[in-house]
Amino acid sequence: MKSVKYTDPIILIFNFITMQKGTVKFFNEAKGFGFIAPSEGGADIFVHTSGLQSRGIRENDEVVFNVQKGDKGLSAINVKLA
């Protein structure tokens, strides 16, 4: 059986349409970026302040988000507190 990855095209479409859940692992408000650990497991996902819909996210906050693939890899968008 083939293993499914966040970068598979069908998974990227699914992840953009459906909200994912995760925990903020790190967020540097001064620099405007951080990482979210997906609840489903897998690699941490980059998040930039431009992808936030909730202000003031912090480490260990539970969030929901969509995933998009950009030039530099996967990033979280539409991020809001769960």
CYANA upper distance limits for C-alpha pairs under 8 A (distance plus 0.5 A):
  4 VAL  CA      8 ASP  CA      7.35
  4 VAL  CA     11 ILE  CA      8.34
  5 LYS  CA     11 ILE  CA      7.78
  6 TYR  CA     11 ILE  CA      6.36
  6 TYR  CA     12 LEU  CA      6.79
  7 THR  CA     11 ILE  CA      7.30
  7 THR  CA     12 LEU  CA      6.68
  7 THR  CA     69 LYS  CA      8.10
  7 THR  CA     74 LEU  CA      8.27
  8 ASP  CA     12 LEU  CA      6.73
  9 PRO  CA     13 ILE  CA      6.89
 10 ILE  CA     14 PHE  CA      6.71
 11 ILE  CA     15 ASN  CA      6.42
 12 LEU  CA     16 PHE  CA      6.60
 12 LEU  CA     67 VAL  CA      7.43
 12 LEU  CA     68 GLN  CA      7.17
 12 LEU  CA     69 LYS  CA      7.75
 13 ILE  CA     17 ILE  CA      6.81
 14 PHE  CA     18 THR  CA      6.49
 15 ASN  CA     19 MET  CA      7.20
 15 ASN  CA     20 GLN  CA      7.36
 15 ASN  CA     66 ASN  CA      6.34
 15 ASN  CA     67 VAL  CA      5.98
 15 ASN  CA     68 GLN  CA      8.13
 16 PHE  CA     66 ASN  CA      5.45
 16 PHE  CA     67 VAL  CA      5.77
 16 PHE  CA     68 GLN  CA      6.68
 17 ILE  CA     66 ASN  CA      7.62
 18 THR  CA     66 ASN  CA      7.13
 19 MET  CA     64 VAL  CA      6.41
 19 MET  CA     65 PHE  CA      5.67
 19 MET  CA     66 ASN  CA      5.68
 20 GLN  CA     38 PRO  CA      7.79
 20 GLN  CA     39 SER  CA      8.34
 20 GLN  CA     64 VAL  CA      5.86
 20 GLN  CA     65 PHE  CA      5.68
 20 GLN  CA     66 ASN  CA      6.43
 20 GLN  CA     67 VAL  CA      8.23
 21 LYS  CA     38 PRO  CA      6.53
 21 LYS  CA     39 SER  CA      6.06
 21 LYS  CA     40 GLU  CA      8.23
 21 LYS  CA     62 GLU  CA      7.85
 21 LYS  CA     63 VAL  CA      6.32
 21 LYS  CA     64 VAL  CA      4.98
 21 LYS  CA     65 PHE  CA      6.97
 21 LYS  CA     82 ALA  CA      8.33
 22 GLY  CA     36 ILE  CA      6.59
 22 GLY  CA     37 ALA  CA      5.88
 22 GLY  CA     38 PRO  CA      4.66
 22 GLY  CA     39 SER  CA      5.11
 22 GLY  CA     40 GLU  CA      8.35
 22 GLY  CA     62 GLU  CA      6.35
 22 GLY  CA     63 VAL  CA      5.97
 22 GLY  CA     64 VAL  CA      6.84
 22 GLY  CA     65 PHE  CA      8.47
 23 THR  CA     36 ILE  CA      6.01
 23 THR  CA     37 ALA  CA      5.77
 23 THR  CA     38 PRO  CA      7.07
 23 THR  CA     39 SER  CA      7.56
 23 THR  CA     59 GLU  CA      8.16
 23 THR  CA     60 ASN  CA      6.06
 23 THR  CA     61 ASP  CA      6.10
 23 THR  CA     62 GLU  CA      5.11
 23 THR  CA     63 VAL  CA      6.48
 24 VAL  CA     34 GLY  CA      8.23
 24 VAL  CA     35 PHE  CA      6.66
 24 VAL  CA     36 ILE  CA      4.94
 24 VAL  CA     37 ALA  CA      6.80
 24 VAL  CA     57 ILE  CA      8.14
 24 VAL  CA     58 ARG  CA      7.04
 24 VAL  CA     59 GLU  CA      5.49
 24 VAL  CA     60 ASN  CA      5.56
 24 VAL  CA     61 ASP  CA      5.87
 24 VAL  CA     62 GLU  CA      7.04
 24 VAL  CA     63 VAL  CA      7.62
 25 LYS  CA     34 GLY  CA      8.01
 25 LYS  CA     35 PHE  CA      6.10
 25 LYS  CA     36 ILE  CA      5.78
 25 LYS  CA     37 ALA  CA      6.45
 25 LYS  CA     59 GLU  CA      5.90
 25 LYS  CA     60 ASN  CA      6.55
 26 PHE  CA     34 GLY  CA      5.59
 26 PHE  CA     35 PHE  CA      5.84
 26 PHE  CA     36 ILE  CA      7.62
 26 PHE  CA     58 ARG  CA      7.82
 26 PHE  CA     59 GLU  CA      5.75
 26 PHE  CA     60 ASN  CA      8.45
 27 PHE  CA     32 GLY  CA      8.04
 27 PHE  CA     33 PHE  CA      6.27
 27 PHE  CA     34 GLY  CA      4.43
 27 PHE  CA     35 PHE  CA      6.93
 27 PHE  CA     57 ILE  CA      7.94
 27 PHE  CA     58 ARG  CA      6.63
 27 PHE  CA     59 GLU  CA      6.76
 28 ASN  CA     32 GLY  CA      6.31
 28 ASN  CA     33 PHE  CA      6.15
 28 ASN  CA     34 GLY  CA      6.44
 29 GLU  CA     33 PHE  CA      7.21
 29 GLU  CA     56 GLY  CA      8.36
 32 GLY  CA     48 HIS  CA      6.30
 32 GLY  CA     49 THR  CA      5.66
 33 PHE  CA     46 PHE  CA      7.86
 33 PHE  CA     47 VAL  CA      6.07
 33 PHE  CA     48 HIS  CA      4.81
 33 PHE  CA     49 THR  CA      6.48
 34 GLY  CA     46 PHE  CA      6.46
 34 GLY  CA     47 VAL  CA      5.77
 34 GLY  CA     48 HIS  CA      7.06
 35 PHE  CA     44 ASP  CA      6.44
 35 PHE  CA     45 ILE  CA      5.84
 35 PHE  CA     46 PHE  CA      5.09
 35 PHE  CA     47 VAL  CA      6.04
 36 ILE  CA     44 ASP  CA      5.92
 36 ILE  CA     45 ILE  CA      5.63
 36 ILE  CA     46 PHE  CA      7.03
 36 ILE  CA     47 VAL  CA      7.49
 36 ILE  CA     76 ALA  CA      8.40
 37 ALA  CA     41 GLY  CA      7.66
 37 ALA  CA     42 GLY  CA      8.21
 37 ALA  CA     43 ALA  CA      7.55
 37 ALA  CA     44 ASP  CA      5.14
 37 ALA  CA     45 ILE  CA      6.99
 38 PRO  CA     42 GLY  CA      7.17
 38 PRO  CA     43 ALA  CA      8.04
 38 PRO  CA     44 ASP  CA      7.04
 38 PRO  CA     45 ILE  CA      7.87
 45 ILE  CA     74 LEU  CA      6.74
 45 ILE  CA     75 SER  CA      6.05
 45 ILE  CA     76 ALA  CA      6.77
 46 PHE  CA     74 LEU  CA      7.15
 46 PHE  CA     75 SER  CA      5.19
 46 PHE  CA     76 ALA  CA      6.60
 47 VAL  CA     51 GLY  CA      6.96
 47 VAL  CA     52 LEU  CA      8.39
 47 VAL  CA     75 SER  CA      6.05
 47 VAL  CA     76 ALA  CA      5.52
 47 VAL  CA     77 ILE  CA      7.58
 48 HIS  CA     52 LEU  CA      7.65
 48 HIS  CA     75 SER  CA      8.31
 48 HIS  CA     76 ALA  CA      8.14
 50 SER  CA     77 ILE  CA      8.30
 51 GLY  CA     76 ALA  CA      6.91
 51 GLY  CA     77 ILE  CA      4.66
 51 GLY  CA     78 ASN  CA      5.95
 51 GLY  CA     79 VAL  CA      6.54
 52 LEU  CA     77 ILE  CA      6.99
 52 LEU  CA     78 ASN  CA      6.20
 52 LEU  CA     79 VAL  CA      5.15
 52 LEU  CA     80 LYS  CA      6.89
 53 GLN  CA     78 ASN  CA      6.17
 53 GLN  CA     79 VAL  CA      5.93
 53 GLN  CA     80 LYS  CA      5.72
 54 SER  CA     79 VAL  CA      7.24
 54 SER  CA     80 LYS  CA      5.27
 54 SER  CA     81 LEU  CA      6.79
 57 ILE  CA     61 ASP  CA      7.03
 57 ILE  CA     81 LEU  CA      7.90
 61 ASP  CA     81 LEU  CA      7.57
 62 GLU  CA     81 LEU  CA      6.56
 62 GLU  CA     82 ALA  CA      5.98
 63 VAL  CA     79 VAL  CA      7.04
 63 VAL  CA     80 LYS  CA      6.00
 63 VAL  CA     81 LEU  CA      4.87
 63 VAL  CA     82 ALA  CA      5.03
 64 VAL  CA     78 ASN  CA      8.43
 64 VAL  CA     79 VAL  CA      6.27
 64 VAL  CA     80 LYS  CA      6.12
 64 VAL  CA     81 LEU  CA      6.83
 64 VAL  CA     82 ALA  CA      6.05
 65 PHE  CA     76 ALA  CA      6.54
 65 PHE  CA     77 ILE  CA      6.35
 65 PHE  CA     78 ASN  CA      5.82
 65 PHE  CA     79 VAL  CA      4.91
 65 PHE  CA     80 LYS  CA      7.08
 66 ASN  CA     76 ALA  CA      6.16
 66 ASN  CA     77 ILE  CA      5.77
 66 ASN  CA     78 ASN  CA      6.49
 66 ASN  CA     79 VAL  CA      7.61
 67 VAL  CA     74 LEU  CA      7.08
 67 VAL  CA     75 SER  CA      6.21
 67 VAL  CA     76 ALA  CA      5.22
 67 VAL  CA     77 ILE  CA      6.59
 68 GLN  CA     74 LEU  CA      6.15
 68 GLN  CA     75 SER  CA      6.01
 68 GLN  CA     76 ALA  CA      6.90
 68 GLN  CA     77 ILE  CA      7.49
 69 LYS  CA     73 GLY  CA      5.99
 69 LYS  CA     74 LEU  CA      4.94
 69 LYS  CA     75 SER  CA      6.84
 70 GLY  CA     74 LEU  CA      6.54
 70 GLY  CA     75 SER  CA      7.63
